[in-house]
């Protein structure tokens, strides 16, 4: 039997990057792109490379361009780390795995290293395939923890939980990472919510800003752990913005949302010195036509709201001049696929 699983890119609507610092966020996954994993039983355990894992190039320029696009590491390391951490999880929880082997491969259409959680999507799809192969269940909160552990403990990537929560629940989620709750339960207080379908949301990204999220988080972590008052205040404000956005969506008060989303990004600029000129330019271009704009993650892609189709057309036209793609996200509301 061939097992095929999918996971989708994540967009943080509000609150990021407070998810790694006991804050609050709202995020969703969207199906315009996806990571797919295929797994089937085989005599030996075999990990098959994908496009980003190749090591043969047409020229030195080709190699340089490949590094710019994918970095120095491909997706095989993600599969290896995921399988290892999945095995550790089963051992720790006294889950017996049979002695079958498998062949596994992945492919992804998620734009790479642009703050859309493409790496954790591969990990999520891999774990879903392993769960089906061995017929085990992992509750959504624990699945999100497991995905994060693959990145932080196995690969040394500093990141927050929100990407993995949205991908685990497979529906929009309001996440409260209250410190006391997390210390008691081992995970945050997560609530699936509805993002009103009439709310006009866009996502835009460019491909010349590839930068892993670990760069942003490593710098911010230092300031947070040293007790920088400005950073601590920012974390609280991001959490407050998240509560306000949740309330506004529940009331269908869409007029208040643009200012809240804009403030999320402006606050980031106040406390993070790592926001590049080209990232700021994307936000400024979007705002120049009247749209709101903030990062979907740690940079390279933005998310915001627009008023009507006329504004959306202006937005696409304006950003196209700078090779920035604009899409309407197809928000996934399929519910919990983590069982």
C-alpha positions as CSV (number, residue, x, y, z in Angstrom):
1,X,0.0,0.0,0.0
2,X,1.3,3.5,-0.9
3,X,0.6,6.1,1.8
4,X,0.4,9.7,0.6
5,X,0.1,12.7,3.0
6,X,0.0,16.4,2.8
7,X,0.7,19.5,4.9
8,X,0.3,23.1,4.0
9,X,2.1,26.4,4.5
10,X,1.3,28.6,7.4
11,X,0.5,32.3,7.6
12,X,0.4,34.1,10.9
13,X,-2.4,36.6,10.8
14,X,-1.5,38.4,14.0
15,X,0.8,38.1,17.1
16,X,4.0,36.8,15.6
17,X,6.7,36.5,16.8
18,X,5.4,36.2,20.4
19,X,4.6,32.5,20.0
20,X,8.0,31.6,21.2
21,X,7.8,33.9,24.2
22,X,4.6,33.0,26.0
23,X,2.5,35.3,23.8
24,X,-0.6,34.9,21.7
25,X,-1.1,34.4,18.0
26,X,-3.6,33.5,15.3
27,X,-2.5,31.5,12.3
28,X,-3.9,29.4,9.6
29,X,-2.7,27.0,6.8
30,X,-3.6,27.5,3.2
31,X,-3.8,25.0,0.3
32,X,-2.4,27.1,-2.6
33,X,0.8,25.1,-2.0
34,X,1.7,22.0,-0.2
35,X,4.3,19.5,1.0
36,X,3.6,15.9,0.1
37,X,5.1,12.7,1.4
38,X,4.8,9.3,-0.1
39,X,5.7,6.2,1.9
40,X,5.5,2.5,1.1
41,X,6.8,-0.8,2.6
42,X,10.2,-2.0,1.3
43,X,13.0,-4.4,2.3
44,X,15.2,-1.6,3.5
45,X,14.6,1.8,5.0
46,X,15.3,4.2,2.1
47,X,15.0,8.0,1.9
48,X,14.8,9.2,-1.7
49,X,16.1,12.7,-2.5
50,X,14.0,15.4,-4.0
51,X,14.9,18.4,-6.3
52,X,16.5,20.4,-3.5
53,X,18.7,17.5,-2.4
54,X,20.7,17.1,-5.6
55,X,24.5,17.6,-5.5
56,X,25.2,17.8,-9.3
57,X,25.2,21.2,-11.0
58,X,25.5,22.5,-14.5
59,X,28.0,25.2,-13.4
60,X,29.3,27.1,-10.5
61,X,26.6,29.7,-11.1
62,X,24.0,27.0,-10.9
63,X,25.4,25.9,-7.5
64,X,25.4,29.5,-6.2
65,X,21.8,30.0,-7.4
66,X,20.7,26.7,-5.8
67,X,22.3,27.8,-2.4
68,X,20.5,31.1,-2.6
69,X,17.2,29.3,-3.2
70,X,17.5,26.3,-0.9
71,X,20.3,27.1,1.5
72,X,23.0,24.5,2.2
73,X,20.7,21.8,3.4
74,X,17.9,20.0,1.6
75,X,14.9,18.1,2.8
76,X,16.5,14.7,3.4
77,X,17.9,16.0,6.8
78,X,14.2,16.9,7.7
79,X,13.1,13.4,6.9
80,X,16.0,11.8,8.8
81,X,15.4,14.1,11.9
82,X,11.7,13.4,11.8
83,X,12.0,9.6,11.6
84,X,14.6,9.7,14.5
85,X,12.4,11.9,16.7
86,X,9.3,9.9,15.8
87,X,11.1,6.7,17.0
88,X,12.2,8.5,20.2
89,X,8.6,9.6,20.8
90,X,7.3,6.0,20.4
91,X,10.1,4.6,22.7
92,X,9.3,7.2,25.4
93,X,5.6,6.5,25.3
94,X,6.0,2.7,25.1
95,X,4.5,2.5,21.6
96,X,5.8,-0.7,20.0
97,X,6.7,-0.4,16.3
98,X,6.7,-3.5,14.1
99,X,9.9,-4.4,12.2
100,X,8.7,-3.4,8.7
101,X,10.9,-1.1,6.7
102,X,9.8,1.6,4.2
103,X,10.8,3.9,1.4
104,X,9.9,7.5,1.8
105,X,10.2,10.5,-0.4
106,X,8.8,14.1,-0.4
107,X,8.1,16.9,-2.8
108,X,7.0,20.4,-2.0
109,X,5.6,23.4,-3.9
110,X,5.9,25.8,-0.9
111,X,8.1,28.8,-1.7
112,X,11.3,28.2,0.2
113,X,12.7,30.1,3.2
114,X,10.1,32.9,3.0
115,X,8.4,32.6,6.4
116,X,5.7,30.2,5.2
117,X,6.8,27.2,7.4
118,X,7.8,25.1,4.5
119,X,10.2,23.0,6.5
120,X,7.7,22.2,9.2
121,X,5.2,21.3,6.5
122,X,7.6,18.6,5.3
123,X,8.0,17.4,8.8
124,X,4.3,17.4,9.5
125,X,3.5,15.4,6.3
126,X,6.3,12.9,7.2
127,X,4.9,12.3,10.7
128,X,1.4,11.9,9.3
129,X,2.7,9.2,6.9
130,X,4.6,7.4,9.7
131,X,1.5,7.5,11.9
132,X,-0.6,5.9,9.2
133,X,2.1,3.3,8.4
134,X,2.4,2.2,12.0
135,X,-1.3,2.9,12.8
136,X,-0.8,5.1,15.9
137,X,-2.4,8.3,17.1
138,X,-0.8,11.5,18.3
139,X,-3.1,14.2,19.6
140,X,-2.8,17.6,17.9
141,X,-1.1,19.5,20.8
142,X,1.5,16.7,21.2
143,X,2.0,16.5,17.4
144,X,2.9,20.2,17.4
145,X,5.4,19.6,20.2
146,X,6.9,16.7,18.3
147,X,7.3,18.7,15.1
148,X,9.0,21.5,17.0
149,X,11.3,19.1,18.7
150,X,12.5,17.8,15.3
151,X,13.6,21.3,14.5
152,X,14.9,22.5,17.8
153,X,16.3,19.4,19.4
154,X,17.5,17.4,16.3
155,X,18.4,20.3,13.9
156,X,19.2,23.1,16.3
157,X,16.7,25.5,14.6
158,X,15.3,28.1,17.1
159,X,11.6,28.6,16.3
160,X,8.2,29.1,17.9
161,X,5.2,26.7,18.2
162,X,2.6,28.5,16.1
163,X,3.6,27.1,12.7
164,X,3.4,23.5,14.0
165,X,0.1,24.1,15.9
166,X,-1.6,25.5,12.8
167,X,-0.3,22.6,10.7
168,X,-1.2,20.0,13.3
169,X,-4.8,21.2,13.7
170,X,-5.2,22.0,10.0
171,X,-7.6,24.8,10.6
172,X,-7.3,28.4,11.9
173,X,-6.2,28.5,15.5
174,X,-6.1,31.1,18.3
175,X,-3.1,30.2,20.4
176,X,-2.4,31.3,24.0
177,X,1.1,30.3,25.1
178,X,0.5,31.3,28.7
179,X,3.5,30.3,30.7
180,X,1.7,28.7,33.6
181,X,-0.6,26.7,31.4
182,X,2.3,25.5,29.3
183,X,4.3,24.5,32.3
184,X,1.3,22.5,33.7
185,X,0.3,20.9,30.4
186,X,3.4,20.9,28.2
187,X,1.7,22.8,25.5
188,X,-0.4,26.0,24.9
189,X,-4.1,26.6,25.2
190,X,-5.3,26.2,21.6
191,X,-8.7,27.1,20.2
192,X,-9.8,26.4,16.6
193,X,-11.6,29.5,15.3
194,X,-13.2,30.7,12.1
195,X,-11.6,33.3,9.9
196,X,-14.7,34.9,8.3
197,X,-14.8,34.0,4.6
198,X,-15.9,37.5,3.7
199,X,-12.6,38.9,5.2
200,X,-10.5,39.8,2.3
201,X,-6.9,38.5,2.9
202,X,-3.9,38.4,0.6
203,X,-0.5,36.9,0.9
204,X,2.5,38.2,-1.1
205,X,6.1,37.0,-1.4
206,X,9.3,37.4,-3.3
207,X,12.0,34.8,-3.9
208,X,15.1,36.9,-3.4
209,X,14.8,37.3,0.4
210,X,15.4,33.7,1.5
211,X,16.4,33.7,5.1
212,X,15.7,31.0,7.7
213,X,13.5,31.9,10.7
214,X,16.4,30.9,13.0
215,X,18.1,34.1,12.2
216,X,15.3,36.3,13.5
217,X,14.6,34.1,16.5
218,X,18.3,33.8,17.6
219,X,18.6,37.6,17.8
220,X,15.3,38.1,19.5
221,X,15.9,35.3,22.0
222,X,19.0,37.0,23.3
223,X,17.2,40.2,24.0
224,X,14.2,38.4,25.6
225,X,16.2,36.3,27.9
226,X,18.4,39.2,29.0
227,X,15.1,40.9,30.1
228,X,15.2,43.8,27.6
229,X,12.3,46.0,28.8
230,X,11.4,47.1,25.2
231,X,11.2,43.5,24.0
232,X,9.2,42.3,27.0
233,X,6.7,45.1,26.4
234,X,6.5,44.2,22.7
235,X,5.6,40.6,23.6
236,X,2.7,41.8,25.7
237,X,1.5,44.2,23.0
238,X,1.6,41.5,20.3
239,X,-0.5,39.3,22.6
240,X,-2.9,42.1,23.1
241,X,-3.2,42.7,19.4
242,X,-4.1,39.1,18.9
243,X,-7.0,39.3,21.4
244,X,-8.3,42.4,19.7
245,X,-8.1,40.8,16.2
246,X,-10.0,37.7,17.5
247,X,-12.7,39.9,19.0
248,X,-13.0,42.0,15.8
249,X,-13.4,38.9,13.6
250,X,-16.1,37.5,15.9
251,X,-18.0,40.8,15.7
252,X,-17.3,41.1,11.9
253,X,-15.7,44.4,12.7
254,X,-13.3,44.4,9.7
255,X,-12.7,48.1,9.7
256,X,-10.5,47.9,12.8
257,X,-8.3,45.1,11.5
258,X,-5.9,47.0,9.1
259,X,-4.6,49.2,11.9
260,X,-4.0,46.2,14.2
261,X,-2.2,44.2,11.5
262,X,-0.1,47.2,10.6
263,X,0.9,47.8,14.2
264,X,2.1,44.2,14.4
265,X,4.7,44.9,11.8
266,X,5.6,48.4,13.0
267,X,6.2,47.0,16.5
268,X,8.6,44.4,15.0
269,X,10.6,47.2,13.4
270,X,10.9,49.0,16.7
271,X,12.4,46.0,18.5
272,X,14.1,43.9,15.8
273,X,17.1,45.3,14.0
274,X,17.1,42.4,11.5
275,X,14.2,43.7,9.3
276,X,15.8,44.1,5.8
277,X,15.2,47.0,3.5
278,X,13.6,44.8,0.9
279,X,11.2,43.3,3.5
280,X,10.2,46.8,4.6
281,X,9.8,47.7,0.9
282,X,7.2,44.9,0.4
283,X,5.2,46.2,3.3
284,X,5.5,49.8,2.1
285,X,4.4,48.9,-1.4
286,X,1.3,47.1,-0.2
287,X,0.4,50.0,2.1
288,X,0.8,52.5,-0.7
289,X,-2.3,51.2,-2.4
290,X,-4.3,51.1,0.9
291,X,-3.8,47.5,2.0
292,X,-2.6,46.5,5.4
293,X,0.6,44.5,5.6
294,X,2.7,42.5,8.1
295,X,5.0,39.5,7.9
296,X,3.5,36.1,7.6
297,X,6.4,34.7,9.6
298,X,10.0,36.0,9.9
299,X,10.3,37.8,6.6
300,X,10.2,37.2,2.9
301,X,6.4,37.1,2.7
302,X,3.6,39.4,3.9
303,X,0.0,39.1,4.8
304,X,-2.7,41.8,5.0
305,X,-6.2,42.8,4.2
306,X,-7.7,44.7,1.2
307,X,-11.0,46.5,0.8
308,X,-12.3,45.3,-2.6
309,X,-11.3,43.9,-5.9
310,X,-10.2,47.3,-7.2
311,X,-7.7,47.5,-4.4
312,X,-6.5,43.9,-4.9
313,X,-5.9,44.7,-8.6
314,X,-3.8,47.7,-7.7
315,X,-1.9,45.6,-5.1
316,X,-1.1,42.9,-7.7
317,X,-0.1,45.5,-10.3
318,X,2.1,47.5,-7.9
319,X,3.9,44.4,-6.4
320,X,4.4,42.8,-9.8
321,X,6.7,45.7,-10.8
322,X,9.1,44.3,-8.1
323,X,8.7,40.6,-8.9
324,X,6.5,40.1,-5.9
325,X,3.7,37.5,-6.3
326,X,0.3,38.1,-4.7
327,X,-2.3,35.4,-4.0
328,X,-5.6,35.0,-2.2
329,X,-5.0,32.2,0.3
330,X,-7.3,29.2,0.2
331,X,-7.7,28.9,4.0
332,X,-7.9,25.2,5.1
333,X,-10.8,24.4,7.4
334,X,-10.7,20.6,7.1
335,X,-10.3,20.2,10.8
336,X,-8.0,18.0,12.9
337,X,-6.0,15.6,10.8
338,X,-3.6,14.8,13.7
339,X,-5.2,11.7,15.0
